Amino acid sequence: MEGHIWTKPVKKLSVPERMAMEIAGYSIWFVMAIASILGAIIRGVVFSFLWGWFVAEPFRLASVSMIQGVGIILIFNCLVHRIPSLSSEVVNISALSKVEEQQDPLVMKDWICTMFARSEVATLANPLLVFTVGWVLHLFL
């Protein structure tokens, strides 16, 4: 295990640095909760529009309200568990080991915040992209 990143001495954090790390951690969890709620609402609204455009009209079925769409998306998310791809996990682990080699807690915090922001932006941007594509397709019906 000699030379392994876990065996290297770690810089001890001062009290203000520890407090900053704790505040950053709580902030990340708060933003994640808000983004998850917004993501579910946006997906539900997108689902209700897509259902109306591509299922209800052509097949003469009942339309879905926005609240019903949010409920359906929440049920769907409970039933479907998404497993991240192995290749993305390997890339993240190799990037994390490079960050850990620096032994700087602030660099580590910045890396965690960056990875978190990327995943949350993708969570919110994906339904908007799907809506845009659906809207364009709807124009050609």
N, C-alpha and C positions, 0 to 999 in steps of 0.2 A: 504494500500500500504506500510505499514511499513515493513522494512526488504527487500523490493524489490530491485533488483540490480540497478535500475535506480534512486533510492532515496539516495543511498550512495554518500558521497562526492567523487568527482573525483579529482585525482591529476592534478594540473595545469601544463601544459607543458611549458618548457622554450623555448626560440626562437630557439636554435639549435635543440632541440627535435622536434619542429613543422616543421622546415625545413627538417629534416631527414624523418619525416612522409610524407611530401609532395613529396619529391624526391622518396621515396619508392612507393607512390601511382602512380606517373607518370611512374615510371619504370615498375610497374605491368601492367599498361595499354599498354605500348609499347611492352612488352614481349607478352602480350595477343594478340595484333594485329599481330605481327610477327608469333606467333604460329598458329593463325587462318588461316593466308595466307599459311603457310607451310602445315597445316593440309588439306586444300582444295586441294593443289597441290598433296600431297601424296595420298589422296583419289582418285583424278582424275586419277593419273597414275595407281593405283591399279585397279580402275574400268576398264581402257582400257585393262590391261592385262587379268583380269577376263572375260571381254566381249569376247576378242579374244579366250581365251581357252575354255570357256564353252557355248558361244552363237554363235559366228561367225562361228567357224569351224563346229560344229555338225549340225547347221541349215543352213549353207551356206549363211550367211548374211554378210553384209559389216562390216569390222573391224572399230574400233573407234580409232582415233589417241589420243595421250596423251593430247593434248590441247582440243580436243573435250570431252575427259573424264573429264577434269577439269571443262569445261563449263557445262556438264551434272550434275556433282556433285554440282556445285554452284546453278544451277536451282533447283535441288532436295532439297538442303538446304533451299532455299527460300520458297519452297512449304510445307515443313514438319517442323513443330515447335515441338521441343523436350521438353517435360515437365518432370522435374526431379521427381523421385519417392518420395512419401511422407515419406517413412521410412528413406531415406537418408537425407531428410530435417530435420526430427525430431532429428536424431543423430547429425547433424551439429548444430542445435539450442541448444541442450543440451550441446554440447562441447563448443559452444560459450558462454553460460551462465557461465560455469565454468571458462573460461578465463576472462570474464568480472568481475567476483567476485574478482579477484586479483587486479583490478584497476591499472594495470601497462600498460601504452601505448606500451612499447616495447614488452611485452609478447603478447599483442593483435596484433601488427604488425607481429611478428614472426608466430603467429597462422594463420593470413590471408595469409601470404606468403606461408606457408606450404600447406594450403588448395588449394591455387591457383596452386602451383607447381604440386600437385597431379592431379588436373583436367586437366592441360595442358599436363602432361606426358600421361595421359589416352587418350587425344585427339590425340596425335601423335602416340602413341603405338598401338592403336586399328587398324588403317588401315594396319600397318605393320604386325600385327598378322593375319589379314584376308588374306593379300597377301601370307604370309608363308603357311597358311593352303591351300589356293588355289593352290599355286605352288606344294605342296606335292600331292594334289589330281590330278593335271594336269599330274604328272609323271605316274600315274596309268591309264591314258586314252589310 
